[in-house]
Amino acid sequence: MTGTMNLRELLDCFFGSLLLCVASMNPKSMHYGSYEEQKSNIQRYWAEIKLKLKRDTDRIAPIEAMLSEAFAAFESGRRDKGIDIAMSLWVS
């Protein structure tokens, strides 16, 4: 499915999944899908994005570090920290 998407479409899906991941952390917002589902989507889109990047390849490692830190924060119960990191990715 993602193999036929261009970079712009992949980035749109990546950032959409990032926002849904943040929304899924609200226990009252079950209609956004599970955290695990959104994390999987983020990882899948990110893998495809990396393959298509021709410029800004120097940003790959910092983005991966931020994703890892956000996931670790969410999974250890530090919801606010995870949200802050995810939102900083979204605005960068």
N, CA, C and O of each residue as an XYZ file, in Angstrom:
368
protein
N       0.830     -1.202      0.000
C       0.000      0.000      0.000
C       0.868      1.257      0.000
O       0.665      2.144     -0.829
N       1.816      1.343      0.902
C       2.611      2.565      0.991
C       3.625      2.682     -0.131
O       4.107      3.784     -0.393
N       3.971      1.586     -0.809
C       4.983      1.610     -1.848
C       4.639      2.504     -3.024
O       5.536      2.963     -3.730
N       3.357      2.761     -3.248
C       2.947      3.595     -4.374
C       2.730      5.052     -3.990
O       2.385      5.871     -4.842
N       2.922      5.378     -2.747
C       2.719      6.750     -2.289
C       3.977      7.574     -2.542
O       5.096      7.073     -2.436
N       3.774      8.845     -2.878
C       4.928      9.724     -3.009
C       5.327     10.239     -1.625
O       4.626     10.012     -0.639
N       6.453     10.930     -1.569
C       6.981     11.389     -0.282
C       5.993     12.293      0.447
O       5.819     12.160      1.658
N       5.357     13.193     -0.253
C       4.399     14.113      0.384
C       3.248     13.343      1.020
O       2.840     13.648      2.141
N       2.720     12.342      0.308
C       1.622     11.536      0.847
C       2.078     10.748      2.076
O       1.355     10.654      3.069
N       3.279     10.187      1.998
C       3.810      9.449      3.148
C       3.985     10.352      4.362
O       3.650      9.968      5.483
N       4.512     11.557      4.133
C       4.674     12.506      5.243
C       3.330     12.882      5.835
O       3.197     12.975      7.055
N       2.328     13.102      4.989
C       0.983     13.416      5.488
C       0.450     12.279      6.364
O      -0.102     12.527      7.436
N       0.615     11.038      5.908
C       0.146      9.890      6.679
C       0.938      9.729      7.972
O       0.373      9.418      9.021
N       2.247      9.943      7.892
C       3.110      9.853      9.075
C       2.654     10.850     10.134
O       2.460     10.486     11.294
N       2.484     12.107      9.732
C       2.090     13.119     10.704
C       0.665     12.903     11.198
O       0.366     13.173     12.362
N      -0.215     12.422     10.328
C      -1.572     12.088     10.767
C      -1.553     10.994     11.821
O      -2.261     11.078     12.825
N      -0.746      9.970     11.594
C      -0.624      8.883     12.571
C       0.005      9.367     13.869
O      -0.352      8.906     14.954
N       0.936     10.291     13.750
C       1.554     10.869     14.949
C       0.496     11.576     15.797
O       0.466     11.415     17.017
N      -0.360     12.347     15.158
C      -1.427     13.033     15.897
C      -2.431     12.037     16.476
O      -2.917     12.219     17.593
N      -2.740     10.986     15.716
C      -3.657      9.966     16.230
C      -3.038      9.210     17.401
O      -3.740      8.797     18.324
N      -1.729      9.034     17.357
C      -1.042      8.383     18.468
C      -1.200      9.220     19.735
O      -1.493      8.689     20.806
N      -1.004     10.524     19.604
C      -1.187     11.424     20.748
C      -2.633     11.348     21.230
O      -2.885     11.261     22.432
N      -3.584     11.382     20.290
C      -4.995     11.325     20.670
C      -5.333      9.999     21.342
O      -6.180      9.955     22.235
N      -4.679      8.919     20.921
C      -4.980      7.603     21.496
C      -4.549      7.506     22.956
O      -4.985      6.607     23.675
N      -3.700      8.424     23.390
C      -3.248      8.407     24.782
C      -4.316      8.932     25.736
O      -4.197      8.767     26.950
N      -5.348      9.556     25.202
C      -6.457     10.027     26.024
C      -7.425      8.857     26.212
O      -8.015      8.389     25.238
N      -7.598      8.377     27.448
C      -8.457      7.210     27.666
C      -9.908      7.422     27.227
O     -10.638      6.450     27.037
N     -10.327      8.652     27.067
C     -11.701      8.932     26.645
C     -11.840      8.955     25.122
O     -12.945      9.132     24.609
N     -10.741      8.780     24.398
C     -10.758      8.908     22.941
C     -10.478      7.578     22.257
O      -9.568      7.490     21.432
N     -11.220      6.575     22.574
C     -10.977      5.245     22.019
C     -11.235      5.170     20.510
O     -10.760      4.237     19.862
N     -11.955      6.102     19.946
C     -12.274      6.044     18.514
C     -11.094      6.424     17.627
O     -11.233      6.417     16.403
N      -9.942      6.754     18.199
C      -8.755      7.079     17.408
C      -7.888      5.857     17.153
O      -6.829      5.982     16.537
N      -8.294      4.705     17.597
C      -7.484      3.501     17.445
C      -6.554      3.349     18.630
O      -6.404      4.254     19.450
N      -5.940      2.197     18.701
C      -5.072      1.922     19.834
C      -3.702      2.547     19.627
O      -3.299      2.858     18.506
N      -3.009      2.718     20.723
C      -1.641      3.216     20.678
C      -0.777      2.289     19.825
O       0.007      2.755     18.999
N      -0.920      0.977     20.024
C      -0.108      0.007     19.298
C      -0.341      0.112     17.791
O       0.600      0.016     17.004
N      -1.587      0.307     17.398
C      -1.923      0.453     15.977
C      -1.271      1.709     15.398
O      -0.696      1.665     14.311
N      -1.357      2.819     16.117
C      -0.771      4.065     15.628
C       0.755      3.985     15.606
O       1.387      4.491     14.679
N       1.348      3.358     16.614
C       2.801      3.192     16.636
C       3.246      2.381     15.422
O       4.234      2.722     14.771
N       2.530      1.328     15.123
C       2.847      0.498     13.961
C       2.749      1.298     12.668
O       3.606      1.185     11.791
N       1.692      2.110     12.555
C       1.529      2.959     11.367
C       2.686      3.948     11.239
O       3.238      4.130     10.153
N       3.046      4.578     12.339
C       4.149      5.548     12.339
C       5.436      4.871     11.872
O       6.161      5.405     11.032
N       5.706      3.705     12.419
C       6.937      2.998     12.059
C       6.933      2.588     10.577
O       7.960      2.677      9.904
N       5.798      2.150     10.087
C       5.688      1.741      8.675
C       5.887      2.942      7.750
O       6.645      2.860      6.783
N       5.217      4.047      8.040
C       5.373      5.241      7.201
C       6.795      5.778      7.277
O       7.355      6.195      6.263
N       7.381      5.772      8.462
C       8.743      6.285      8.620
C       9.737      5.444      7.811
O      10.646      5.991      7.188
N       9.569      4.138      7.820
C      10.460      3.265      7.038
C      10.384      3.611      5.547
O      11.405      3.644      4.860
N       9.183      3.866      5.059
C       9.004      4.234      3.644
C       9.573      5.627      3.357
O      10.186      5.852      2.314
N       9.367      6.540      4.274
C       9.872      7.910      4.096
C      11.390      7.888      3.973
O      11.953      8.532      3.088
N      12.046      7.154      4.854
C      13.511      7.101      4.823
C      14.030      6.615      3.474
O      15.054      7.097      2.991
N      13.329      5.670      2.870
C      13.746      5.144      1.569
C      13.636      6.191      0.463
O      14.370      6.135     -0.524
N      12.723      7.141      0.627
C      12.476      8.135     -0.415
C      13.221      9.456     -0.200
O      13.233     10.316     -1.081
N      13.837      9.612      0.968
C      14.524     10.870      1.246
C      15.762     11.022      0.367
O      16.605     10.128      0.295
N      15.851     12.131     -0.275
C      17.027     12.451     -1.091
C      17.785     13.626     -0.471
O      19.009     13.712     -0.571
N      17.048     14.518      0.163
C      17.632     15.651      0.884
C      17.313     15.469      2.353
O      16.495     14.626      2.722
N      17.950     16.251      3.176
C      17.680     16.238      4.621
C      17.937     14.875      5.269
O      17.343     14.556      6.299
N      18.816     14.074      4.671
C      19.110     12.772      5.269
C      19.788     12.907      6.634
O      19.774     11.974      7.438
N      20.379     14.071      6.885
C      21.004     14.308      8.194
C      19.962     14.411      9.310
O      20.317     14.396     10.489
N      18.697     14.515      8.952
C      17.636     14.614      9.969
C      17.091     13.253     10.377
O      16.310     13.161     11.324
N      17.496     12.187      9.670
C      16.958     10.856      9.966
C      17.282     10.428     11.399
O      16.379     10.060     12.151
N      18.549     10.472     11.779
C      18.944     10.011     13.121
C      18.262     10.802     14.237
O      17.762     10.194     15.183
N      18.223     12.147     14.161
C      17.526     12.873     15.232
C      16.026     12.549     15.308
O      15.463     12.475     16.400
N      15.396     12.361     14.172
C      13.962     12.019     14.170
C      13.764     10.637     14.778
O      12.849     10.437     15.576
N      14.610      9.686     14.409
C      14.492      8.341     14.983
C      14.709      8.359     16.489
O      14.032      7.647     17.230
N      15.652      9.174     16.935
C      15.888      9.285     18.382
C      14.664      9.862     19.087
O      14.290      9.404     20.167
N      14.042     10.867     18.476
C      12.845     11.469     19.081
C      11.683     10.477     19.091
O      10.945     10.399     20.073
N      11.517      9.720     18.005
C      10.451      8.712     17.976
C      10.666      7.680     19.074
O       9.729      7.325     19.789
N      11.894      7.202     19.209
C      12.194      6.220     20.258
C      11.914      6.779     21.641
O      11.363      6.093     22.502
N      12.298      8.022     21.843
C      12.071      8.656     23.147
C      10.573      8.835     23.424
O      10.115      8.622     24.547
N       9.819      9.226     22.399
C       8.369      9.396     22.570
C       7.715      8.056     22.891
O       6.913      7.967     23.820
N       8.052      7.008     22.126
C       7.468      5.690     22.385
C       7.837      5.194     23.786
O       6.994      4.643     24.494
N       9.097      5.391     24.181
C       9.530      4.966     25.519
C       8.751      5.714     26.604
O       8.363      5.129     27.616
N       8.531      6.996     26.386
C       7.774      7.786     27.358
C       6.334      7.287     27.457
O       5.817      7.087     28.556
N       5.687      7.088     26.308
C       4.309      6.586     26.324
C       4.234      5.237     27.036
O       3.344      5.010     27.856
N       5.160      4.357     26.723
C       5.104      2.992     27.234
C       5.488      2.889     28.704
O       5.187      1.886     29.352
N       6.147      3.912     29.237
C       6.491      3.893     30.666
C       5.533      4.746     31.495
O       5.762      4.981     32.681
N       4.448      5.210     30.850
C       3.443      5.961     31.579
C       3.695      7.453     31.670
O       2.952      8.157     32.353
N       4.717      7.951     31.003
C       4.992      9.392     31.015
C       4.322     10.038     29.806
O       4.973     10.532     28.886
N       3.009     10.013     29.850
C       2.172     10.469     28.744
C       2.498     11.892     28.297
O       2.643     12.149     27.102
N       2.613     12.811     29.245
C       2.861     14.211     28.895
C       4.183     14.395     28.165
O       4.271     15.159     27.204
N       5.215     13.687     28.630
C       6.513     13.780     27.957
C       6.416     13.229     26.534
O       6.946     13.833     25.602
N       5.748     12.092     26.360
C       5.565     11.512     25.032
C       4.824     12.449     24.095
O       5.187     12.591     22.928
N       3.782     13.087     24.615
C       3.006     14.036     23.812
C       3.876     15.223     23.422
O       3.848     15.656     22.270
N       4.645     15.752     24.364
C       5.523     16.890     24.052
C       6.511     16.548     22.943
O       6.725     17.348     22.033
N       7.105     15.376     23.015
C       8.073     14.966     21.995
C       7.374     14.773     20.656
O       7.858     15.249     19.629
N       6.255     14.086     20.660
C       5.518     13.857     19.408
C       5.092     15.174     18.766
O       5.183     15.336     17.549
N       4.634     16.099     19.577
C       4.197     17.377     19.020
C       5.383     18.188     18.498
O       5.244     18.933     17.527
N       6.543     18.050     19.131
C       7.714     18.767     18.613
C       8.139     18.177     17.271
O       8.643     18.906     16.417
N       7.950     16.885     17.068
C       8.200     16.285     15.759
C       7.223     16.832     14.722
O       7.603     17.130     13.589
N       5.980     16.958     15.121
C       4.939     17.413     14.199
C       5.194     18.828     13.710
O       4.941     19.131     12.544
N       5.683     19.686     14.566
C       5.893     21.082     14.171
C       7.254     21.329     13.542
O       7.510     22.423     13.037
N       8.140     20.323     13.563
C       9.475     20.560     12.995
C       9.517     20.359     11.488
O      10.570     20.523     10.873
